[in-house]
Amino acid sequence: MYIVLVYDVSQEENGARRWSRIFKICKKYLTHIQNSVFEGELSKGQLAQLQKELKEYIDKELDSVIIFKSRQEKWLDKEFWGRKDDLTSFIL
Amino acid sequence: MYIVLVYDVSQEENGARRWSRIFKICKKYLTHIQNSVFEGELSKGQLAQLQKELKEYIDKELDSVIIFKSRQEKWLDKEFWGRKDDLTSFIL
């Protein structure tokens, strides 16, 4: 299925480290399209694995991760208003 | 159609002011679900109007706005991993 993942990691409680961990885990499974936004095609098993890995780092009181799932990518159109690039090289 | 809007506003060139303007415009049309993420049901006309309003403030070199469009909300499942709340009251 086609996944869009957006995350917001609090800066509290060593947030920069959590942000970096979460970024790296997402990058293993998905394509980075905006500062804290990833997308990609995952199987149910891969999504479950991603969730398992992320749950070790997400602070349930402070951080937010939202997953949008569409059975097919074609059901979801995408438009860029403004800058469009892969920021990975600036971040890692 | 059902819209998910995610934005990333650079802190450069008076970014905090742009961020706040963009936030307020999005809030007029959509529901705030995460720091820089909005969702909602819009007509084509409303989406065009939102784009027109945002274009006045988006810096095309610095800022990124991504729009995901689905013809029907039911084609897009949503999951929250971690915190789930409306942050508006903390921001405005």
N, CA and C atoms of all chains as a GROMACS GRO file, in nm:
protein
  552
    1MET      N    1   0.085  -0.120   0.000
    1MET     CA    2   0.000   0.000   0.000
    1MET      C    3   0.088   0.125   0.000
    2TYR      N    4   0.027   0.237  -0.039
    2TYR     CA    5   0.102   0.362  -0.050
    2TYR      C    6   0.089   0.440   0.082
    3ILE      N    7   0.203   0.483   0.135
    3ILE     CA    8   0.208   0.543   0.268
    3ILE      C    9   0.262   0.686   0.262
    4VAL      N   10   0.196   0.775   0.335
    4VAL     CA   11   0.256   0.907   0.364
    4VAL      C   12   0.271   0.914   0.515
    5LEU      N   13   0.392   0.943   0.559
    5LEU     CA   14   0.420   0.950   0.703
    5LEU      C   15   0.467   1.092   0.736
    6VAL      N   16   0.402   1.155   0.833
    6VAL     CA   17   0.446   1.288   0.878
    6VAL      C   18   0.473   1.280   1.028
    7TYR      N   19   0.583   1.339   1.070
    7TYR     CA   20   0.610   1.333   1.214
    7TYR      C   21   0.648   1.468   1.270
    8ASP      N   22   0.617   1.482   1.398
    8ASP     CA   23   0.648   1.605   1.471
    8ASP      C   24   0.708   1.561   1.605
    9VAL      N   25   0.837   1.583   1.619
    9VAL     CA   26   0.906   1.539   1.740
    9VAL      C   27   0.933   1.662   1.828
   10SER      N   28   0.888   1.654   1.952
   10SER     CA   29   0.910   1.764   2.046
   10SER      C   30   1.060   1.785   2.068
   11GLN      N   31   1.097   1.909   2.095
   11GLN     CA   32   1.238   1.936   2.125
   11GLN      C   33   1.272   1.903   2.270
   12GLU      N   34   1.166   1.877   2.349
   12GLU     CA   35   1.189   1.844   2.491
   12GLU      C   36   1.250   1.705   2.505
   13GLU      N   37   1.310   1.682   2.622
   13GLU     CA   38   1.359   1.547   2.658
   13GLU      C   39   1.450   1.490   2.550
   14ASN      N   40   1.554   1.564   2.519
   14ASN     CA   41   1.652   1.515   2.420
   14ASN      C   42   1.589   1.492   2.282
   15GLY      N   43   1.504   1.585   2.240
   15GLY     CA   44   1.427   1.569   2.118
   15GLY      C   45   1.511   1.560   1.991
   16ALA      N   46   1.622   1.633   1.985
   16ALA     CA   47   1.704   1.631   1.864
   16ALA      C   48   1.754   1.489   1.835
   17ARG      N   49   1.789   1.417   1.941
   17ARG     CA   50   1.836   1.279   1.924
   17ARG      C   51   1.722   1.189   1.876
   18ARG      N   52   1.604   1.205   1.936
   18ARG     CA   53   1.488   1.126   1.891
   18ARG      C   54   1.455   1.157   1.747
   19TRP      N   55   1.457   1.287   1.711
   19TRP     CA   56   1.426   1.328   1.574
   19TRP      C   57   1.518   1.256   1.476
   20SER      N   58   1.645   1.255   1.507
   20SER     CA   59   1.745   1.194   1.419
   20SER      C   60   1.724   1.043   1.407
   21ARG      N   61   1.693   0.977   1.520
   21ARG     CA   62   1.666   0.832   1.517
   21ARG      C   63   1.545   0.801   1.431
   22ILE      N   64   1.438   0.880   1.452
   22ILE     CA   65   1.313   0.857   1.379
   22ILE      C   66   1.335   0.882   1.230
   23PHE      N   67   1.410   0.988   1.200
   23PHE     CA   68   1.441   1.018   1.060
   23PHE      C   69   1.511   0.900   0.993
   24LYS      N   70   1.612   0.847   1.061
   24LYS     CA   71   1.691   0.738   1.001
   24LYS      C   72   1.609   0.611   0.980
   25ILE      N   73   1.521   0.582   1.074
   25ILE     CA   74   1.436   0.463   1.060
   25ILE      C   75   1.340   0.481   0.941
   26CYS      N   76   1.276   0.597   0.934
   26CYS     CA   77   1.183   0.623   0.822
   26CYS      C   78   1.256   0.612   0.688
   27LYS      N   79   1.378   0.664   0.684
   27LYS     CA   80   1.457   0.666   0.560
   27LYS      C   81   1.489   0.525   0.510
   28LYS      N   82   1.492   0.428   0.601
   28LYS     CA   83   1.517   0.289   0.560
   28LYS      C   84   1.401   0.233   0.479
   29TYR      N   85   1.279   0.282   0.510
   29TYR     CA   86   1.159   0.223   0.449
   29TYR      C   87   1.095   0.310   0.341
   30LEU      N   88   1.117   0.442   0.353
   30LEU     CA   89   1.039   0.535   0.270
   30LEU      C   90   1.128   0.641   0.206
   31THR      N   91   1.069   0.718   0.116
   31THR     CA   92   1.140   0.826   0.046
   31THR      C   93   1.110   0.959   0.116
   32HIS      N   94   1.215   1.036   0.137
   32HIS     CA   95   1.204   1.163   0.207
   32HIS      C   96   1.158   1.272   0.110
   33ILE      N   97   1.044   1.337   0.138
   33ILE     CA   98   0.996   1.438   0.042
   33ILE      C   99   0.984   1.578   0.101
   34GLN      N  100   0.987   1.589   0.232
   34GLN     CA  101   0.987   1.721   0.296
   34GLN      C  102   1.046   1.703   0.434
   35ASN      N  103   1.082   1.811   0.499
   35ASN     CA  104   1.151   1.808   0.627
   35ASN      C  105   1.114   1.687   0.716
   36SER      N  106   0.986   1.672   0.748
   36SER     CA  107   0.944   1.561   0.833
   36SER      C  108   0.837   1.477   0.764
   37VAL      N  109   0.847   1.464   0.633
   37VAL     CA  110   0.747   1.391   0.555
   37VAL      C  111   0.814   1.286   0.467
   38PHE      N  112   0.761   1.164   0.474
   38PHE     CA  113   0.811   1.054   0.392
   38PHE      C  114   0.695   0.992   0.316
   39GLU      N  115   0.727   0.925   0.204
   39GLU     CA  116   0.624   0.853   0.132
   39GLU      C  117   0.684   0.727   0.072
   40GLY      N  118   0.597   0.634   0.036
   40GLY     CA  119   0.646   0.514  -0.031
   40GLY      C  120   0.546   0.401  -0.029
   41GLU      N  121   0.583   0.296  -0.100
   41GLU     CA  122   0.499   0.177  -0.112
   41GLU      C  123   0.551   0.073  -0.011
   42LEU      N  124   0.465   0.029   0.079
   42LEU     CA  125   0.505  -0.071   0.178
   42LEU      C  126   0.402  -0.184   0.182
   43SER      N  127   0.451  -0.303   0.212
   43SER     CA  128   0.359  -0.413   0.240
   43SER      C  129   0.310  -0.399   0.384
   44LYS      N  130   0.206  -0.474   0.419
   44LYS     CA  131   0.158  -0.472   0.558
   44LYS      C  132   0.270  -0.510   0.655
   45GLY      N  133   0.348  -0.608   0.614
   45GLY     CA  134   0.458  -0.655   0.700
   45GLY      C  135   0.563  -0.548   0.721
   46GLN      N  136   0.597  -0.476   0.612
   46GLN     CA  137   0.696  -0.368   0.624
   46GLN      C  138   0.644  -0.256   0.714
   47LEU      N  139   0.514  -0.225   0.698
   47LEU     CA  140   0.457  -0.118   0.781
   47LEU      C  141   0.459  -0.157   0.929
   48ALA      N  142   0.428  -0.283   0.957
   48ALA     CA  143   0.431  -0.331   1.095
   48ALA      C  144   0.574  -0.325   1.151
   49GLN      N  145   0.670  -0.357   1.067
   49GLN     CA  146   0.811  -0.354   1.108
   49GLN      C  147   0.854  -0.210   1.136
   50LEU      N  148   0.813  -0.119   1.047
   50LEU     CA  149   0.844   0.023   1.065
   50LEU      C  150   0.784   0.073   1.198
   51GLN      N  151   0.658   0.036   1.221
   51GLN     CA  152   0.592   0.079   1.345
   51GLN      C  153   0.666   0.027   1.467
   52LYS      N  154   0.707  -0.100   1.461
   52LYS     CA  155   0.778  -0.162   1.573
   52LYS      C  156   0.909  -0.087   1.601
   53GLU      N  157   0.981  -0.057   1.494
   53GLU     CA  158   1.108   0.015   1.512
   53GLU      C  159   1.087   0.155   1.568
   54LEU      N  160   0.985   0.223   1.515
   54LEU     CA  161   0.963   0.362   1.558
   54LEU      C  162   0.914   0.368   1.703
   55LYS      N  163   0.834   0.269   1.743
   55LYS     CA  164   0.776   0.272   1.877
   55LYS      C  165   0.882   0.275   1.987
   56GLU      N  166   1.001   0.226   1.955
   56GLU     CA  167   1.109   0.231   2.054
   56GLU      C  168   1.153   0.373   2.082
   57TYR      N  169   1.131   0.463   1.987
   57TYR     CA  170   1.183   0.599   2.000
   57TYR      C  171   1.077   0.706   2.019
   58ILE      N  172   0.956   0.682   1.967
   58ILE     CA  173   0.850   0.784   1.980
   58ILE      C  174   0.812   0.801   2.127
   59ASP      N  175   0.813   0.925   2.174
   59ASP     CA  176   0.763   0.955   2.308
   59ASP      C  177   0.613   0.981   2.296
   60LYS      N  178   0.533   0.892   2.354
   60LYS     CA  179   0.388   0.896   2.333
   60LYS      C  180   0.321   1.021   2.390
   61GLU      N  181   0.389   1.087   2.484
   61GLU     CA  182   0.334   1.209   2.542
   61GLU      C  183   0.373   1.333   2.461
   62LEU      N  184   0.487   1.324   2.392
   62LEU     CA  185   0.544   1.444   2.330
   62LEU      C  186   0.540   1.442   2.178
   63ASP      N  187   0.560   1.327   2.118
   63ASP     CA  188   0.579   1.320   1.973
   63ASP      C  189   0.452   1.273   1.901
   64SER      N  190   0.440   1.315   1.777
   64SER     CA  191   0.324   1.275   1.695
   64SER      C  192   0.372   1.218   1.562
   65VAL      N  193   0.321   1.102   1.528
   65VAL     CA  194   0.348   1.045   1.394
   65VAL      C  195   0.212   1.011   1.333
   66ILE      N  196   0.186   1.063   1.215
   66ILE     CA  197   0.060   1.030   1.147
   66ILE      C  198   0.093   0.954   1.018
   67ILE      N  199   0.020   0.844   0.999
   67ILE     CA  200   0.036   0.760   0.881
   67ILE      C  201  -0.092   0.770   0.798
   68PHE      N  202  -0.078   0.810   0.672
   68PHE     CA  203  -0.190   0.806   0.579
   68PHE      C  204  -0.167   0.687   0.487
   69LYS      N  205  -0.268   0.604   0.473
   69LYS     CA  206  -0.254   0.483   0.392
   69LYS      C  207  -0.356   0.482   0.279
   70SER      N  208  -0.307   0.457   0.159
   70SER     CA  209  -0.397   0.445   0.046
   70SER      C  210  -0.367   0.311  -0.022
   71ARG      N  211  -0.471   0.240  -0.062
   71ARG     CA  212  -0.445   0.108  -0.117
   71ARG      C  213  -0.360   0.118  -0.243
   72GLN      N  214  -0.381   0.225  -0.319
   72GLN     CA  215  -0.303   0.245  -0.441
   72GLN      C  216  -0.256   0.389  -0.452
   73GLU      N  217  -0.133   0.407  -0.499
   73GLU     CA  218  -0.077   0.542  -0.509
   73GLU      C  219  -0.161   0.629  -0.602
   74LYS      N  220  -0.219   0.566  -0.705
   74LYS     CA  221  -0.295   0.645  -0.804
   74LYS      C  222  -0.419   0.710  -0.744
   75TRP      N  223  -0.462   0.663  -0.625
   75TRP     CA  224  -0.577   0.724  -0.561
   75TRP      C  225  -0.541   0.854  -0.490
   76LEU      N  226  -0.413   0.884  -0.490
   76LEU     CA  227  -0.367   1.002  -0.418
   76LEU      C  228  -0.283   1.087  -0.513
   77ASP      N  229  -0.335   1.203  -0.549
   77ASP     CA  230  -0.257   1.297  -0.630
   77ASP      C  231  -0.170   1.382  -0.539
   78LYS      N  232  -0.061   1.431  -0.593
   78LYS     CA  233   0.032   1.509  -0.512
   78LYS      C  234   0.070   1.634  -0.589
   79GLU      N  235   0.068   1.747  -0.519
   79GLU     CA  236   0.110   1.874  -0.580
   79GLU      C  237   0.212   1.941  -0.490
   80PHE      N  238   0.312   2.003  -0.551
   80PHE     CA  239   0.409   2.081  -0.475
   80PHE      C  240   0.384   2.228  -0.502
   81TRP      N  241   0.359   2.302  -0.394
   81TRP     CA  242   0.349   2.448  -0.406
   81TRP      C  243   0.473   2.504  -0.337
   82GLY      N  244   0.563   2.557  -0.413
   82GLY     CA  245   0.688   2.608  -0.353
   82GLY      C  246   0.803   2.516  -0.388
   83ARG      N  247   0.904   2.514  -0.302
   83ARG     CA  248   1.025   2.438  -0.322
   83ARG      C  249   0.994   2.289  -0.333
   84LYS      N  250   1.067   2.220  -0.419
   84LYS     CA  251   1.050   2.075  -0.432
   84LYS      C  252   1.187   2.011  -0.445
   85ASP      N  253   1.232   1.948  -0.340
   85ASP     CA  254   1.361   1.880  -0.350
   85ASP      C  255   1.376   1.780  -0.238
   86ASP      N  256   1.478   1.699  -0.248
   86ASP     CA  257   1.508   1.605  -0.140
   86ASP      C  258   1.608   1.673  -0.048
   87LEU      N  259   1.566   1.689   0.076
   87LEU     CA  260   1.649   1.765   0.170
   87LEU      C  261   1.751   1.680   0.242
   88THR      N  262   1.750   1.552   0.214
   88THR     CA  263   1.831   1.459   0.292
   88THR      C  264   1.976   1.505   0.306
   89SER      N  265   2.032   1.552   0.194
   89SER     CA  266   2.173   1.585   0.197
   89SER      C  267   2.203   1.701   0.291
   90PHE      N  268   2.102   1.786   0.316
   90PHE     CA  269   2.123   1.897   0.407
   90PHE      C  270   2.112   1.854   0.553
   91ILE      N  271   2.043   1.743   0.573
   91ILE     CA  272   2.010   1.706   0.711
   91ILE      C  273   2.108   1.604   0.768
   92LEU      N  274   2.147   1.508   0.686
   92LEU     CA  275   2.235   1.403   0.740
   92LEU      C  276   2.382   1.444   0.732
   93MET      N  277  -1.311   1.721  -0.261
   93MET     CA  278  -1.211   1.614  -0.245
   93MET      C  279  -1.142   1.627  -0.110
   94TYR      N  280  -1.078   1.518  -0.068
   94TYR     CA  281  -1.015   1.515   0.063
   94TYR      C  282  -0.867   1.556   0.049
   95ILE      N  283  -0.825   1.650   0.132
   95ILE     CA  284  -0.693   1.711   0.119
   95ILE      C  285  -0.610   1.690   0.244
   96VAL      N  286  -0.484   1.655   0.224
   96VAL     CA  287  -0.385   1.662   0.332
   96VAL      C  288  -0.279   1.762   0.287
   97LEU      N  289  -0.255   1.862   0.369
   97LEU     CA  290  -0.157   1.966   0.336
   97LEU      C  291  -0.046   1.966   0.440
   98VAL      N  292   0.078   1.953   0.395
   98VAL     CA  293   0.192   1.961   0.488
   98VAL      C  294   0.284   2.073   0.442
   99TYR      N  295   0.332   2.152   0.536
   99TYR     CA  296   0.420   2.260   0.493
   99TYR      C  297   0.545   2.270   0.578
  100ASP      N  298   0.648   2.321   0.516
  100ASP     CA  299   0.776   2.339   0.581
  100ASP      C  300   0.826   2.479   0.542
  101VAL      N  301   0.823   2.568   0.638
  101VAL     CA  302   0.862   2.706   0.611
  101VAL      C  303   1.001   2.730   0.667
  102SER      N  304   1.090   2.778   0.583
  102SER     CA  305   1.226   2.808   0.626
  102SER      C  306   1.226   2.917   0.732
  103GLN      N  307   1.323   2.911   0.822
  103GLN     CA  308   1.332   3.018   0.923
  103GLN      C  309   1.401   3.142   0.867
  104GLU      N  310   1.459   3.128   0.748
  104GLU     CA  311   1.527   3.242   0.687
  104GLU      C  312   1.427   3.346   0.638
  105GLU      N  313   1.479   3.469   0.618
  105GLU     CA  314   1.398   3.575   0.555
  105GLU      C  315   1.265   3.595   0.627
  106ASN      N  316   1.273   3.619   0.757
  106ASN     CA  317   1.151   3.646   0.835
  106ASN      C  318   1.054   3.527   0.833
  107GLY      N  319   1.108   3.407   0.849
  107GLY     CA  320   1.029   3.285   0.836
  107GLY      C  321   0.918   3.270   0.938
  108ALA      N  322   0.941   3.317   1.061
  108ALA     CA  323   0.839   3.300   1.166
  108ALA      C  324   0.710   3.372   1.124
  109ARG      N  325   0.725   3.488   1.062
  109ARG     CA  326   0.608   3.564   1.019
  109ARG      C  327   0.536   3.489   0.905
  110ARG      N  328   0.615   3.438   0.808
  110ARG     CA  329   0.554   3.361   0.699
  110ARG      C  330   0.481   3.238   0.753
  111TRP      N  331   0.548   3.168   0.848
  111TRP     CA  332   0.489   3.047   0.908
  111TRP      C  333   0.351   3.079   0.966
  112SER      N  334   0.346   3.187   1.040
  112SER     CA  335   0.222   3.225   1.107
  112SER      C  336   0.112   3.263   1.006
  113ARG      N  337   0.150   3.334   0.900
  113ARG     CA  338   0.053   3.370   0.795
  113ARG      C  339  -0.001   3.245   0.727
  114ILE      N  340   0.090   3.155   0.692
  114ILE     CA  341   0.052   3.032   0.622
  114ILE      C  342  -0.038   2.947   0.712
  115PHE      N  343  -0.001   2.940   0.839
  115PHE     CA  344  -0.082   2.865   0.937
  115PHE      C  345  -0.225   2.919   0.940
  116LYS      N  346  -0.237   3.050   0.949
  116LYS     CA  347  -0.371   3.111   0.962
  116LYS      C  348  -0.456   3.090   0.837
  117ILE      N  349  -0.394   3.099   0.721
  117ILE     CA  350  -0.469   3.076   0.596
  117ILE      C  351  -0.517   2.930   0.590
  118CYS      N  352  -0.427   2.836   0.619
  118CYS     CA  353  -0.466   2.694   0.616
  118CYS      C  354  -0.580   2.667   0.713
  119LYS      N  355  -0.574   2.731   0.829
  119LYS     CA  356  -0.674   2.708   0.935
  119LYS      C  357  -0.813   2.753   0.891
  120LYS      N  358  -0.818   2.849   0.797
  120LYS     CA  359  -0.948   2.896   0.748
  120LYS      C  360  -1.019   2.788   0.666
  121TYR      N  361  -0.938   2.704   0.600
  121TYR     CA  362  -0.994   2.607   0.505
  121TYR      C  363  -0.995   2.463   0.558
  122LEU      N  364  -0.899   2.433   0.647
  122LEU     CA  365  -0.874   2.293   0.682
  122LEU      C  366  -0.864   2.274   0.834
  123THR      N  367  -0.859   2.149   0.876
  123THR     CA  368  -0.847   2.115   1.018
  123THR      C  369  -0.701   2.086   1.051
  124HIS      N  370  -0.656   2.141   1.161
  124HIS     CA  371  -0.516   2.127   1.202
  124HIS      C  372  -0.498   1.994   1.276
  125ILE      N  373  -0.409   1.907   1.227
  125ILE     CA  374  -0.394   1.777   1.292
  125ILE      C  375  -0.253   1.751   1.344
  126GLN      N  376  -0.156   1.829   1.302
  126GLN     CA  377  -0.021   1.815   1.356
  126GLN      C  378   0.049   1.947   1.331
  127ASN      N  379   0.160   1.970   1.395
  127ASN     CA  380   0.232   2.098   1.388
  127ASN      C  381   0.217   2.172   1.255
  128SER      N  382   0.255   2.108   1.145
  128SER     CA  383   0.245   2.174   1.013
  128SER      C  384   0.163   2.090   0.916
  129VAL      N  385   0.061   2.022   0.968
  129VAL     CA  386  -0.021   1.933   0.886
  129VAL      C  387  -0.169   1.968   0.904
  130PHE      N  388  -0.238   1.981   0.792
  130PHE     CA  389  -0.382   2.009   0.792
  130PHE      C  390  -0.453   1.907   0.705
  131GLU      N  391  -0.581   1.886   0.731
  131GLU     CA  392  -0.660   1.797   0.645
  131GLU      C  393  -0.802   1.851   0.634
  132GLY      N  394  -0.872   1.806   0.532
  132GLY     CA  395  -1.011   1.845   0.521
  132GLY      C  396  -1.068   1.821   0.383
  133GLU      N  397  -1.198   1.844   0.374
  133GLU     CA  398  -1.272   1.825   0.250
  133GLU      C  399  -1.286   1.961   0.181
  134LEU      N  400  -1.236   1.973   0.060
  134LEU     CA  401  -1.245   2.099  -0.013
  134LEU      C  402  -1.299   2.074  -0.153
  135SER      N  403  -1.372   2.173  -0.204
  135SER     CA  404  -1.410   2.170  -0.346
  135SER      C  405  -1.290   2.217  -0.428
  136LYS      N  406  -1.297   2.195  -0.559
  136LYS     CA  407  -1.190   2.245  -0.647
  136LYS      C  408  -1.175   2.396  -0.633
  137GLY      N  409  -1.286   2.464  -0.621
  137GLY     CA  410  -1.284   2.610  -0.609
  137GLY      C  411  -1.216   2.655  -0.480
  138GLN      N  412  -1.249   2.584  -0.370
  138GLN     CA  413  -1.187   2.619  -0.242
  138GLN      C  414  -1.036   2.593  -0.244
  139LEU      N  415  -0.997   2.482  -0.309
  139LEU     CA  416  -0.854   2.451  -0.318
  139LEU      C  417  -0.780   2.558  -0.399
  140ALA      N  418  -0.843   2.601  -0.507
  140ALA     CA  419  -0.782   2.706  -0.590
  140ALA      C  420  -0.769   2.836  -0.510
  141GLN      N  421  -0.871   2.865  -0.430
  141GLN     CA  422  -0.869   2.987  -0.348
  141GLN      C  423  -0.760   2.978  -0.242
  142LEU      N  424  -0.748   2.860  -0.179
  142LEU     CA  425  -0.642   2.838  -0.079
  142LEU      C  426  -0.505   2.858  -0.143
  143GLN      N  427  -0.487   2.800  -0.262
  143GLN     CA  428  -0.358   2.812  -0.332
  143GLN      C  429  -0.327   2.959  -0.362
  144LYS      N  430  -0.429   3.030  -0.407
  144LYS     CA  431  -0.411   3.172  -0.440
  144LYS      C  432  -0.368   3.252  -0.317
  145GLU      N  433  -0.434   3.225  -0.205
  145GLU     CA  434  -0.399   3.298  -0.082
  145GLU      C  435  -0.258   3.262  -0.034
  146LEU      N  436  -0.226   3.133  -0.041
  146LEU     CA  437  -0.094   3.089   0.009
  146LEU      C  438   0.019   3.141  -0.078
  147LYS      N  439  -0.006   3.149  -0.209
  147LYS     CA  440   0.102   3.189  -0.300
  147LYS      C  441   0.157   3.328  -0.270
  148GLU      N  442   0.074   3.410  -0.206
  148GLU     CA  443   0.122   3.542  -0.168
  148GLU      C  444   0.232   3.535  -0.063
  149TYR      N  445   0.233   3.427   0.014
  149TYR     CA  446   0.326   3.420   0.127
  149TYR      C  447   0.437   3.316   0.113
  150ILE      N  448   0.411   3.209   0.034
  150ILE     CA  449   0.512   3.105   0.018
  150ILE      C  450   0.634   3.161  -0.056
  151ASP      N  451   0.751   3.143   0.000
  151ASP     CA  452   0.875   3.180  -0.069
  151ASP      C  453   0.918   3.058  -0.152
  152LYS      N  454   0.912   3.071  -0.285
  152LYS     CA  455   0.932   2.955  -0.374
  152LYS      C  456   1.072   2.896  -0.366
  153GLU      N  457   1.166   2.974  -0.316
  153GLU     CA  458   1.304   2.925  -0.304
  153GLU      C  459   1.325   2.855  -0.170
  154LEU      N  460   1.247   2.895  -0.070
  154LEU     CA  461   1.276   2.850   0.067
  154LEU      C  462   1.172   2.756   0.125
  155ASP      N  463   1.046   2.778   0.092
  155ASP     CA  464   0.938   2.705   0.160
  155ASP      C  465   0.883   2.591   0.074
  156SER      N  466   0.828   2.492   0.140
  156SER     CA  467   0.770   2.377   0.069
  156SER      C  468   0.629   2.351   0.121
  157VAL      N  469   0.535   2.339   0.029
  157VAL     CA  470   0.399   2.298   0.066
  157VAL      C  471   0.362   2.180  -0.023
  158ILE      N  472   0.322   2.070   0.038
  158ILE     CA  473   0.280   1.954  -0.040
  158ILE      C  474   0.132   1.929  -0.013
  159ILE      N  475   0.058   1.909  -0.122
  159ILE     CA  476  -0.085   1.881  -0.115
  159ILE      C  477  -0.108   1.739  -0.162
  160PHE      N  478  -0.169   1.655  -0.079
  160PHE     CA  479  -0.211   1.522  -0.122
  160PHE      C  480  -0.362   1.528  -0.140
  161LYS      N  481  -0.408   1.480  -0.255
  161LYS     CA  482  -0.551   1.488  -0.286
  161LYS      C  483  -0.608   1.350  -0.312
  162SER      N  484  -0.718   1.321  -0.246
  162SER     CA  485  -0.786   1.194  -0.270
  162SER      C  486  -0.932   1.226  -0.302
  163ARG      N  487  -0.986   1.155  -0.401
  163ARG     CA  488  -1.121   1.192  -0.442
  163ARG      C  489  -1.220   1.170  -0.327
  164GLN      N  490  -1.191   1.066  -0.246
  164GLN     CA  491  -1.278   1.040  -0.132
  164GLN      C  492  -1.195   1.009  -0.008
  165GLU      N  493  -1.242   1.060   0.107
  165GLU     CA  494  -1.168   1.040   0.231
  165GLU      C  495  -1.154   0.892   0.264
  166LYS      N  496  -1.254   0.813   0.227
  166LYS     CA  497  -1.252   0.671   0.262
  166LYS      C  498  -1.139   0.595   0.191
  167TRP      N  499  -1.080   0.656   0.088
  167TRP     CA  500  -0.968   0.592   0.019
  167TRP      C  501  -0.837   0.610   0.095
  168LEU      N  502  -0.844   0.687   0.201
  168LEU     CA  503  -0.723   0.718   0.275
  168LEU      C  504  -0.746   0.686   0.423
  169ASP      N  505  -0.679   0.584   0.473
  169ASP     CA  506  -0.686   0.553   0.616
  169ASP      C  507  -0.583   0.636   0.690
  170LYS      N  508  -0.609   0.659   0.816
  170LYS     CA  509  -0.519   0.742   0.895
  170LYS      C  510  -0.492   0.675   1.028
  171GLU      N  511  -0.367   0.673   1.067
  171GLU     CA  512  -0.330   0.617   1.198
  171GLU      C  513  -0.244   0.716   1.272
  172PHE      N  514  -0.262   0.725   1.402
  172PHE     CA  515  -0.176   0.809   1.485
  172PHE      C  516  -0.087   0.718   1.569
  173TRP      N  517   0.043   0.738   1.556
  173TRP     CA  518   0.139   0.666   1.641
  173TRP      C  519   0.198   0.773   1.731
  174GLY      N  520   0.164   0.769   1.858
  174GLY     CA  521   0.214   0.872   1.950
  174GLY      C  522   0.102   0.967   1.988
  175ARG      N  523   0.138   1.089   2.018
  175ARG     CA  524   0.046   1.191   2.065
  175ARG      C  525  -0.058   1.223   1.957
  176LYS      N  526  -0.182   1.246   2.000
  176LYS     CA  527  -0.288   1.283   1.904
  176LYS      C  528  -0.370   1.395   1.965
  177ASP      N  529  -0.351   1.515   1.918
  177ASP     CA  530  -0.433   1.624   1.968
  177ASP      C  531  -0.428   1.742   1.872
  178ASP      N  532  -0.515   1.837   1.896
  178ASP     CA  533  -0.512   1.960   1.816
  178ASP      C  534  -0.422   2.059   1.888
  179LEU      N  535  -0.316   2.098   1.820
  179LEU     CA  536  -0.215   2.182   1.884
  179LEU      C  537  -0.246   2.331   1.873
  180THR      N  538  -0.357   2.362   1.807
  180THR     CA  539  -0.384   2.502   1.775
  180THR      C  540  -0.372   2.593   1.897
  181SER      N  541  -0.427   2.546   2.009
  181SER     CA  542  -0.432   2.633   2.126
  181SER      C  543  -0.292   2.668   2.178
  182PHE      N  544  -0.195   2.580   2.150
  182PHE     CA  545  -0.059   2.607   2.196
  182PHE      C  546   0.012   2.705   2.104
  183ILE      N  547  -0.036   2.712   1.981
  183ILE     CA  548   0.039   2.788   1.881
  183ILE      C  549  -0.016   2.929   1.864
  184LEU      N  550  -0.146   2.942   1.864
  184LEU     CA  551  -0.203   3.076   1.839
  184LEU      C  552  -0.217   3.155   1.969
   0.00000   0.00000   0.00000
